[in-house]
Amino acid sequence: MPDRPYEDVKIVGHLIDSGILSHAMDVIVALDAGFETLRFDMGRTNDDPSVAVLRVSAADQPHLEQVLAGIQEFGAVWVRVEHPEMDLAVVVNLTERTAETRPMSDVRRGDSIVIGHDGVRVRPLERPRNAQVFEFMNSSVSSEKPKAQVVAEIARMLRDVRAAGKDVLAVVGPAVVHTGAAPHLARLVELGYISVLFGGNAIAVHDIESALYGTSLGIMLSEGRPVVGGHEHHLRAINTIRGYGSIAAAVKQGVITKGLMHTLVTTKTPYVLAGSIRDDGPLPEVITDTQEAQAAMRPYCQQAGACIILSTMLHAIATGNMLPASCTTVCVDINPAVVTKLSDRGSFQTIGVVTDVGLFLEQLVKELED
């Protein structure tokens, strides 16, 4: 090799199947640099990673640094960063040789924070050698997909996640109640396919309204028509719960005898309700401090094996940003823009299902019960 600055880069993973090696080579060539393959060890089985060592050369040191920055995800591994999440700082404990992500609001004076790119390796998700469960769905967002097959694959995924002992996170908007689908979601909780629920003030308020008055935003769910004085029902539902101090207390006292929130309380399924500035009330359990809400949601996100997002945009984006890229995420919404926006915000692992959330949940329950 000519007398040019160079660096030896080690790449580990399913290099051929996932296209990692070719991607690295493409970046090097595109930046007008050179490389020489010093070593290439192919994995012997499907589970064994392959190893390649490339000697990357460039015209000068600044040029080499530019090339290395372009392929930084293929650098050396020193310390594994725990709890990967987007938009967080990486804090290193130099004594214990550990590293973890941390929200910027939780960083304190004296913390050792990683800055720049030197010594940092980002390991991209690899495509498994076996067919992916959702491989047939990995296309642009569209309503023209076979819904029965989609639901069957999601049901299979939920069974696999539960069998593996991992949590399934549901992120829910009030449309689940408005469409009359709350009983189906409650059934998923009873069957053990929902481990934790995220929502806002609205999902809880309108579910409690339906339990008390049979309405959602004043519309009789059984008949789909407005009732006299129904516009007051969600406020009266809030005040009823406030009078008892909590949703759990109202359930215990026999005031709330059915509905999604009743099921969550009686099955001891945890939930996190994060409020917004436009919430009525809100209910006593609703966390109105955004940082406190994020702190309450984050541990569940880090443990989730799967996430189902149902008709909510803001909570979808908030949750998606905290989920590890390895978490299988399904976003169901009648509006294709919601699914697209979630992917555009960085949650590239999200699978979009454009359909009515009520019909989706009804079919999913039937599939899992069968």
C-alpha positions as a Markdown table, in Angstrom:
| # | Residue | x | y | z |
|---|---|---|---|---|
| 1 | Met | 0.0 | 0.0 | 0.0 |
| 2 | Pro | 1.4 | 3.5 | -0.8 |
| 3 | Asp | 2.7 | 5.7 | 2.0 |
| 4 | Arg | -0.7 | 7.2 | 2.9 |
| 5 | Pro | -2.4 | 7.6 | 6.2 |
| 6 | Tyr | -4.4 | 4.4 | 7.0 |
| 7 | Glu | -6.5 | 2.8 | 9.7 |
| 8 | Asp | -7.4 | -0.8 | 10.2 |
| 9 | Val | -11.1 | -1.3 | 10.8 |
| 10 | Lys | -12.7 | -4.4 | 12.2 |
| 11 | Ile | -16.3 | -5.3 | 11.1 |
| 12 | Val | -18.3 | -8.0 | 12.9 |
| 13 | Gly | -21.8 | -9.3 | 12.1 |
| 14 | His | -23.8 | -11.1 | 9.4 |
| 15 | Leu | -21.8 | -9.2 | 6.8 |
| 16 | Ile | -23.0 | -10.7 | 3.6 |
| 17 | Asp | -26.7 | -11.2 | 4.4 |
| 18 | Ser | -27.2 | -7.8 | 5.9 |
| 19 | Gly | -25.1 | -5.9 | 3.4 |
| 20 | Ile | -22.9 | -4.4 | 6.1 |
| 21 | Leu | -19.6 | -5.1 | 4.3 |
| 22 | Ser | -20.7 | -3.8 | 1.0 |
| 23 | His | -22.2 | -0.7 | 2.6 |
| 24 | Ala | -18.8 | 0.0 | 4.2 |
| 25 | Met | -17.0 | -0.5 | 1.0 |
| 26 | Asp | -19.4 | 1.8 | -0.9 |
| 27 | Val | -18.9 | 4.6 | 1.6 |
| 28 | Ile | -15.1 | 4.3 | 1.3 |
| 29 | Val | -15.2 | 4.4 | -2.5 |
| 30 | Ala | -17.8 | 7.2 | -2.5 |
| 31 | Leu | -15.4 | 9.3 | -0.4 |
| 32 | Asp | -12.6 | 8.7 | -2.9 |
| 33 | Ala | -10.5 | 6.6 | -0.5 |
| 34 | Gly | -9.0 | 3.1 | -0.7 |
| 35 | Phe | -9.2 | -0.2 | 1.2 |
| 36 | Glu | -7.4 | -3.5 | 1.4 |
| 37 | Thr | -9.0 | -6.6 | 2.9 |
| 38 | Leu | -6.6 | -8.0 | 5.5 |
| 39 | Arg | -8.9 | -10.7 | 6.9 |
| 40 | Phe | -12.3 | -12.2 | 6.2 |
| 41 | Asp | -13.6 | -15.1 | 8.4 |
| 42 | Met | -17.1 | -16.3 | 7.3 |
| 43 | Gly | -19.4 | -17.6 | 10.1 |
| 44 | Arg | -19.8 | -21.3 | 10.0 |
| 45 | Thr | -23.5 | -21.4 | 11.1 |
| 46 | Asn | -26.5 | -19.1 | 10.8 |
| 47 | Asp | -25.8 | -17.8 | 14.3 |
| 48 | Asp | -22.1 | -17.3 | 13.9 |
| 49 | Pro | -21.0 | -13.7 | 12.9 |
| 50 | Ser | -18.5 | -13.1 | 10.2 |
| 51 | Val | -15.4 | -11.0 | 10.8 |
| 52 | Ala | -13.6 | -8.7 | 8.3 |
| 53 | Val | -10.6 | -6.4 | 8.8 |
| 54 | Leu | -10.2 | -3.6 | 6.2 |
| 55 | Arg | -7.2 | -1.3 | 6.0 |
| 56 | Val | -8.7 | 2.0 | 5.0 |
| 57 | Ser | -6.3 | 4.6 | 3.4 |
| 58 | Ala | -6.8 | 8.2 | 2.3 |
| 59 | Ala | -4.9 | 11.1 | 0.8 |
| 60 | Asp | -4.1 | 12.8 | 4.1 |
| 61 | Gln | -5.1 | 12.6 | 7.8 |
| 62 | Pro | -8.2 | 14.9 | 7.6 |
| 63 | His | -9.4 | 12.9 | 4.6 |
| 64 | Leu | -8.9 | 9.7 | 6.6 |
| 65 | Glu | -10.8 | 11.1 | 9.5 |
| 66 | Gln | -13.7 | 12.0 | 7.2 |
| 67 | Val | -13.8 | 8.4 | 5.8 |
| 68 | Leu | -13.6 | 6.9 | 9.3 |
| 69 | Ala | -16.5 | 9.2 | 10.4 |
| 70 | Gly | -18.5 | 7.9 | 7.5 |
| 71 | Ile | -18.1 | 4.2 | 8.5 |
| 72 | Gln | -17.9 | 4.9 | 12.3 |
| 73 | Glu | -20.6 | 2.2 | 13.0 |
| 74 | Phe | -18.0 | -0.4 | 12.0 |
| 75 | Gly | -15.3 | 0.7 | 14.5 |
| 76 | Ala | -13.9 | -1.1 | 17.5 |
| 77 | Val | -16.1 | -2.2 | 20.4 |
| 78 | Trp | -14.9 | -1.1 | 23.9 |
| 79 | Val | -17.8 | -0.9 | 26.2 |
| 80 | Arg | -21.4 | -1.8 | 25.4 |
| 81 | Val | -23.8 | 1.1 | 26.0 |
| 82 | Glu | -26.8 | 0.0 | 28.0 |
| 83 | His | -30.4 | 1.1 | 27.3 |
| 84 | Pro | -29.9 | 2.4 | 23.7 |
| 85 | Glu | -32.3 | 5.2 | 22.9 |
| 86 | Met | -32.3 | 8.1 | 20.5 |
| 87 | Asp | -31.5 | 11.7 | 21.4 |
| 88 | Leu | -29.7 | 10.8 | 24.8 |
| 89 | Ala | -26.2 | 11.4 | 26.0 |
| 90 | Val | -23.8 | 8.5 | 26.6 |
| 91 | Val | -22.4 | 8.6 | 30.2 |
| 92 | Val | -19.3 | 6.6 | 31.0 |
| 93 | Asn | -18.3 | 5.3 | 34.4 |
| 94 | Leu | -14.5 | 5.2 | 34.1 |
| 95 | Thr | -14.0 | 3.3 | 37.3 |
| 96 | Glu | -16.4 | 0.4 | 36.5 |
| 97 | Arg | -15.9 | 0.6 | 32.8 |
| 98 | Thr | -19.6 | 0.8 | 32.0 |
| 99 | Ala | -21.6 | 3.1 | 29.8 |
| 100 | Glu | -25.3 | 4.0 | 29.6 |
| 101 | Thr | -27.6 | 6.5 | 27.9 |
| 102 | Arg | -29.1 | 9.3 | 30.0 |
| 103 | Pro | -31.5 | 12.1 | 29.2 |
| 104 | Met | -29.9 | 15.5 | 29.0 |
| 105 | Ser | -32.1 | 16.8 | 31.9 |
| 106 | Asp | -30.6 | 14.1 | 34.1 |
| 107 | Val | -26.9 | 14.9 | 33.4 |
| 108 | Arg | -25.1 | 16.3 | 36.4 |
| 109 | Arg | -21.8 | 18.1 | 37.0 |
| 110 | Gly | -18.9 | 15.7 | 37.0 |
| 111 | Asp | -20.5 | 13.1 | 34.7 |
| 112 | Ser | -18.2 | 11.8 | 31.9 |
| 113 | Ile | -20.1 | 12.4 | 28.7 |
| 114 | Val | -19.1 | 11.0 | 25.3 |
| 115 | Ile | -18.6 | 13.8 | 22.7 |
| 116 | Gly | -17.6 | 13.6 | 19.1 |
| 117 | His | -17.3 | 10.3 | 17.2 |
| 118 | Asp | -13.8 | 8.9 | 18.0 |
| 119 | Gly | -14.0 | 5.5 | 19.6 |
| 120 | Val | -17.8 | 5.2 | 19.1 |
| 121 | Arg | -19.2 | 2.3 | 17.2 |
| 122 | Val | -22.9 | 2.1 | 16.1 |
| 123 | Arg | -24.0 | -1.4 | 15.3 |
| 124 | Pro | -26.9 | -1.3 | 12.9 |
| 125 | Leu | -29.7 | -3.8 | 13.0 |
| 126 | Glu | -29.0 | -6.9 | 10.9 |
| 127 | Arg | -31.4 | -8.7 | 8.7 |
| 128 | Pro | -32.0 | -12.2 | 10.1 |
| 129 | Arg | -31.1 | -15.1 | 7.7 |
| 130 | Asn | -34.6 | -16.5 | 8.2 |
| 131 | Ala | -37.6 | -14.7 | 6.8 |
| 132 | Gln | -38.9 | -11.9 | 8.9 |
| 133 | Val | -42.3 | -12.1 | 10.4 |
| 134 | Phe | -43.3 | -8.8 | 8.8 |
| 135 | Glu | -41.2 | -9.1 | 5.7 |
| 136 | Phe | -44.2 | -8.9 | 3.4 |
| 137 | Met | -45.3 | -5.7 | 5.1 |
| 138 | Asn | -42.0 | -3.8 | 4.8 |
| 139 | Ser | -43.2 | -1.6 | 2.0 |
| 140 | Ser | -44.5 | 2.0 | 1.7 |
| 141 | Val | -47.4 | 2.9 | 3.9 |
| 142 | Ser | -50.6 | 1.8 | 2.2 |
| 143 | Ser | -54.1 | 0.7 | 3.0 |
| 144 | Glu | -53.9 | -1.9 | 0.2 |
| 145 | Lys | -52.5 | -4.8 | 2.2 |
| 146 | Pro | -54.2 | -8.1 | 3.1 |
| 147 | Lys | -55.6 | -7.3 | 6.5 |
| 148 | Ala | -56.4 | -10.9 | 7.5 |
| 149 | Gln | -52.7 | -11.9 | 6.8 |
| 150 | Val | -51.5 | -8.8 | 8.6 |
| 151 | Val | -53.6 | -9.6 | 11.7 |
| 152 | Ala | -52.5 | -13.2 | 11.7 |
| 153 | Glu | -48.9 | -12.3 | 11.6 |
| 154 | Ile | -49.3 | -9.8 | 14.4 |
| 155 | Ala | -51.1 | -12.4 | 16.5 |
| 156 | Arg | -48.2 | -14.8 | 15.9 |
| 157 | Met | -45.7 | -12.2 | 16.9 |
| 158 | Leu | -47.6 | -11.5 | 20.2 |
| 159 | Arg | -47.6 | -15.2 | 21.0 |
| 160 | Asp | -43.9 | -15.4 | 20.4 |
| 161 | Val | -43.1 | -12.3 | 22.5 |
| 162 | Arg | -45.3 | -13.6 | 25.4 |
| 163 | Ala | -43.7 | -17.1 | 25.1 |
| 164 | Ala | -40.3 | -15.4 | 25.3 |
| 165 | Gly | -41.3 | -13.8 | 28.6 |
| 166 | Lys | -41.1 | -10.2 | 27.2 |
| 167 | Asp | -43.4 | -7.3 | 27.7 |
| 168 | Val | -45.9 | -6.1 | 25.1 |
| 169 | Leu | -46.5 | -2.3 | 25.3 |
| 170 | Ala | -49.8 | -0.8 | 24.1 |
| 171 | Val | -49.9 | 2.9 | 23.3 |
| 172 | Val | -53.5 | 4.0 | 23.0 |
| 173 | Gly | -55.5 | 7.0 | 21.8 |
| 174 | Pro | -59.1 | 7.9 | 22.7 |
| 175 | Ala | -60.3 | 6.7 | 19.2 |
| 176 | Val | -60.1 | 3.2 | 20.7 |
| 177 | Val | -63.0 | 4.2 | 22.9 |
| 178 | His | -64.9 | 6.3 | 20.3 |
| 179 | Thr | -64.9 | 3.3 | 17.9 |
| 180 | Gly | -66.3 | 0.9 | 20.5 |
| 181 | Ala | -63.0 | -1.1 | 20.5 |
| 182 | Ala | -62.1 | -0.7 | 24.2 |
| 183 | Pro | -63.7 | -4.0 | 25.2 |
| 184 | His | -61.5 | -5.8 | 22.6 |
| 185 | Leu | -58.4 | -4.1 | 24.0 |
| 186 | Ala | -59.6 | -5.0 | 27.5 |
| 187 | Arg | -59.9 | -8.6 | 26.3 |
| 188 | Leu | -56.2 | -8.6 | 25.2 |
| 189 | Val | -55.3 | -7.4 | 28.7 |
| 190 | Glu | -57.3 | -10.3 | 30.2 |
| 191 | Leu | -55.6 | -12.8 | 27.8 |
| 192 | Gly | -52.2 | -11.6 | 28.9 |
| 193 | Tyr | -51.1 | -10.1 | 25.6 |
| 194 | Ile | -50.8 | -6.5 | 27.0 |
| 195 | Ser | -48.2 | -6.0 | 29.7 |
| 196 | Val | -48.4 | -2.2 | 30.1 |
| 197 | Leu | -50.5 | 0.6 | 28.7 |
| 198 | Phe | -49.5 | 4.1 | 27.8 |
| 199 | Gly | -52.1 | 6.8 | 27.1 |
| 200 | Gly | -53.2 | 10.3 | 27.8 |
| 201 | Asn | -55.9 | 11.7 | 30.0 |
| 202 | Ala | -58.5 | 11.2 | 27.2 |
| 203 | Ile | -58.3 | 7.4 | 26.8 |
| 204 | Ala | -59.0 | 7.0 | 30.5 |
| 205 | Val | -61.6 | 9.7 | 30.8 |
| 206 | His | -63.7 | 8.5 | 27.8 |
| 207 | Asp | -63.4 | 4.8 | 28.9 |
| 208 | Ile | -64.7 | 5.8 | 32.4 |
| 209 | Glu | -67.4 | 7.9 | 30.7 |
| 210 | Ser | -68.5 | 4.9 | 28.7 |
| 211 | Ala | -68.5 | 2.7 | 31.9 |
| 212 | Leu | -70.6 | 5.3 | 33.8 |
| 213 | Tyr | -72.9 | 6.6 | 31.1 |
| 214 | Gly | -72.5 | 4.4 | 28.0 |
| 215 | Thr | -71.3 | 7.4 | 26.0 |
| 216 | Ser | -68.0 | 8.6 | 24.6 |
| 217 | Leu | -67.9 | 12.4 | 24.1 |
| 218 | Gly | -71.6 | 12.3 | 24.6 |
| 219 | Ile | -72.3 | 9.8 | 21.9 |
| 220 | Met | -74.2 | 6.7 | 22.9 |
| 221 | Leu | -71.8 | 3.9 | 21.9 |
| 222 | Ser | -74.6 | 1.3 | 21.5 |
| 223 | Glu | -76.5 | 3.4 | 19.1 |
| 224 | Gly | -74.1 | 5.9 | 17.6 |
| 225 | Arg | -76.2 | 9.0 | 18.4 |
| 226 | Pro | -75.8 | 11.9 | 20.8 |
| 227 | Val | -77.8 | 12.0 | 24.0 |
| 228 | Val | -79.3 | 15.0 | 25.8 |
| 229 | Gly | -76.7 | 16.5 | 28.2 |
| 230 | Gly | -74.1 | 14.1 | 26.9 |
| 231 | His | -71.6 | 16.9 | 26.4 |
| 232 | Glu | -71.3 | 17.0 | 30.2 |
| 233 | His | -70.5 | 13.3 | 30.7 |
| 234 | His | -66.7 | 13.4 | 30.3 |
| 235 | Leu | -66.5 | 16.2 | 32.9 |
| 236 | Arg | -68.8 | 14.4 | 35.3 |
| 237 | Ala | -66.6 | 11.3 | 34.8 |
| 238 | Ile | -63.5 | 13.2 | 35.8 |
| 239 | Asn | -65.1 | 14.7 | 38.9 |
| 240 | Thr | -66.4 | 11.3 | 39.9 |
| 241 | Ile | -62.9 | 9.9 | 39.9 |
| 242 | Arg | -61.5 | 13.0 | 41.6 |
| 243 | Gly | -64.1 | 12.5 | 44.3 |
| 244 | Tyr | -62.7 | 9.0 | 45.1 |
| 245 | Gly | -59.1 | 10.1 | 44.7 |
| 246 | Ser | -58.0 | 7.7 | 42.0 |
| 247 | Ile | -59.2 | 5.3 | 39.3 |
| 248 | Ala | -58.2 | 2.3 | 41.5 |
| 249 | Ala | -60.2 | 3.6 | 44.5 |
| 250 | Ala | -63.3 | 4.0 | 42.3 |
| 251 | Val | -62.9 | 0.5 | 41.1 |
| 252 | Lys | -62.4 | -0.8 | 44.6 |
| 253 | Gln | -65.5 | 1.0 | 45.8 |
| 254 | Gly | -67.6 | -0.5 | 43.0 |
| 255 | Val | -68.2 | 2.7 | 41.2 |
| 256 | Ile | -66.4 | 1.6 | 38.0 |
| 257 | Thr | -67.5 | -2.0 | 37.3 |
| 258 | Lys | -66.4 | -2.4 | 33.6 |
| 259 | Gly | -64.3 | -1.0 | 30.9 |
| 260 | Leu | -60.6 | -0.9 | 29.9 |
| 261 | Met | -59.4 | 1.0 | 33.0 |
| 262 | His | -61.4 | -1.4 | 35.3 |
| 263 | Thr | -59.7 | -4.3 | 33.6 |
| 264 | Leu | -56.2 | -2.8 | 34.0 |
| 265 | Val | -56.8 | -2.2 | 37.7 |
| 266 | Thr | -58.3 | -5.7 | 38.4 |
| 267 | Thr | -55.6 | -7.5 | 36.5 |
| 268 | Lys | -52.9 | -5.3 | 38.1 |
| 269 | Thr | -51.6 | -4.3 | 34.7 |
| 270 | Pro | -49.5 | -1.2 | 35.0 |
| 271 | Tyr | -50.4 | 1.9 | 33.0 |
| 272 | Val | -48.9 | 5.4 | 32.5 |
| 273 | Leu | -51.1 | 8.3 | 31.7 |
| 274 | Ala | -49.3 | 11.4 | 30.4 |
| 275 | Gly | -51.3 | 14.6 | 30.2 |
| 276 | Ser | -51.2 | 17.5 | 27.8 |
| 277 | Ile | -51.9 | 21.2 | 28.2 |
| 278 | Arg | -55.4 | 20.8 | 26.7 |
| 279 | Asp | -56.5 | 18.0 | 29.0 |
| 280 | Asp | -59.7 | 18.5 | 31.0 |
| 281 | Gly | -59.3 | 17.9 | 34.7 |
| 282 | Pro | -57.1 | 15.9 | 34.5 |
| 283 | Leu | -57.7 | 12.6 | 36.3 |
| 284 | Pro | -55.6 | 12.1 | 39.5 |
| 285 | Glu | -53.3 | 9.5 | 38.0 |
| 286 | Val | -52.4 | 11.6 | 35.0 |
| 287 | Ile | -48.8 | 12.8 | 35.1 |
| 288 | Thr | -48.7 | 16.5 | 33.9 |
| 289 | Asp | -44.9 | 17.0 | 34.2 |
| 290 | Thr | -43.4 | 15.9 | 30.9 |
| 291 | Gln | -40.1 | 14.9 | 32.3 |
| 292 | Glu | -41.8 | 12.9 | 35.1 |
| 293 | Ala | -44.0 | 11.2 | 32.5 |
| 294 | Gln | -41.0 | 10.3 | 30.3 |
| 295 | Ala | -39.2 | 8.9 | 33.4 |
| 296 | Ala | -42.2 | 6.7 | 34.2 |
| 297 | Met | -42.5 | 5.5 | 30.6 |
| 298 | Arg | -38.8 | 4.8 | 29.9 |
| 299 | Pro | -38.3 | 1.6 | 32.0 |
| 300 | Tyr | -41.2 | -0.1 | 30.3 |
| 301 | Cys | -39.9 | 1.0 | 26.9 |
| 302 | Gln | -36.5 | -0.6 | 27.6 |
| 303 | Gln | -38.1 | -3.9 | 28.6 |
| 304 | Ala | -40.6 | -4.1 | 25.7 |
| 305 | Gly | -40.3 | -6.9 | 23.3 |
| 306 | Ala | -43.1 | -5.5 | 21.2 |
| 307 | Cys | -45.2 | -2.4 | 21.0 |
| 308 | Ile | -48.7 | -1.8 | 19.5 |
| 309 | Ile | -49.6 | 1.8 | 18.8 |
| 310 | Leu | -53.3 | 2.4 | 18.3 |
| 311 | Ser | -54.7 | 5.7 | 16.9 |
| 312 | Thr | -52.4 | 8.2 | 18.6 |
| 313 | Met | -49.8 | 10.4 | 17.0 |
| 314 | Leu | -48.2 | 12.4 | 19.8 |
| 315 | His | -47.9 | 9.5 | 22.2 |
| 316 | Ala | -46.7 | 7.3 | 19.3 |
| 317 | Ile | -43.8 | 9.6 | 18.6 |
| 318 | Ala | -43.0 | 10.0 | 22.2 |
| 319 | Thr | -42.9 | 6.3 | 22.8 |
| 320 | Gly | -41.2 | 5.5 | 19.5 |
| 321 | Asn | -38.3 | 7.7 | 20.4 |
| 322 | Met | -37.7 | 5.8 | 23.6 |
| 323 | Leu | -38.0 | 2.3 | 22.2 |
| 324 | Pro | -34.9 | 0.3 | 21.3 |
| 325 | Ala | -34.6 | -0.4 | 17.5 |
| 326 | Ser | -34.9 | -4.1 | 18.2 |
| 327 | Cys | -38.4 | -3.7 | 19.5 |
| 328 | Thr | -41.0 | -4.9 | 17.0 |
| 329 | Thr | -43.5 | -2.0 | 16.7 |
| 330 | Val | -46.9 | -2.0 | 14.9 |
| 331 | Cys | -48.7 | 1.3 | 14.3 |
| 332 | Val | -52.4 | 1.0 | 13.5 |
| 333 | Asp | -54.2 | 4.1 | 12.3 |
| 334 | Ile | -56.9 | 5.0 | 9.7 |
| 335 | Asn | -54.7 | 8.0 | 8.7 |
| 336 | Pro | -51.6 | 7.0 | 6.7 |
| 337 | Ala | -49.9 | 10.3 | 7.7 |
| 338 | Val | -49.7 | 9.1 | 11.3 |
| 339 | Val | -47.7 | 6.0 | 10.3 |
| 340 | Thr | -45.5 | 8.0 | 7.9 |
| 341 | Lys | -44.7 | 10.7 | 10.4 |
| 342 | Leu | -43.7 | 8.1 | 13.1 |
| 343 | Ser | -41.2 | 6.6 | 10.6 |
| 344 | Asp | -40.0 | 10.0 | 9.5 |
| 345 | Arg | -39.2 | 10.9 | 13.2 |
| 346 | Gly | -36.7 | 8.1 | 13.4 |
| 347 | Ser | -38.7 | 5.0 | 14.4 |
| 348 | Phe | -37.7 | 3.2 | 11.2 |
| 349 | Gln | -38.6 | -0.2 | 12.8 |
| 350 | Thr | -42.3 | 0.6 | 12.8 |
| 351 | Ile | -44.6 | -1.5 | 10.7 |
| 352 | Gly | -47.7 | 0.5 | 9.5 |
| 353 | Val | -51.2 | -0.9 | 9.3 |
| 354 | Val | -53.7 | 1.5 | 7.7 |
| 355 | Thr | -57.1 | 0.5 | 8.9 |
| 356 | Asp | -59.9 | 1.2 | 11.3 |
| 357 | Val | -58.6 | 0.5 | 14.8 |
| 358 | Gly | -62.0 | -1.0 | 16.0 |
| 359 | Leu | -62.0 | -3.6 | 13.2 |
| 360 | Phe | -58.3 | -4.4 | 13.8 |
| 361 | Leu | -58.7 | -5.1 | 17.5 |
| 362 | Glu | -61.8 | -7.2 | 17.0 |
| 363 | Gln | -60.0 | -9.3 | 14.4 |
| 364 | Leu | -56.9 | -9.6 | 16.5 |
| 365 | Val | -58.8 | -10.8 | 19.6 |
| 366 | Lys | -60.6 | -13.5 | 17.4 |
| 367 | Glu | -57.2 | -14.6 | 16.0 |
| 368 | Leu | -55.7 | -14.9 | 19.5 |
| 369 | Glu | -58.7 | -16.6 | 21.0 |
| 370 | Asp | -58.8 | -19.1 | 18.1 |
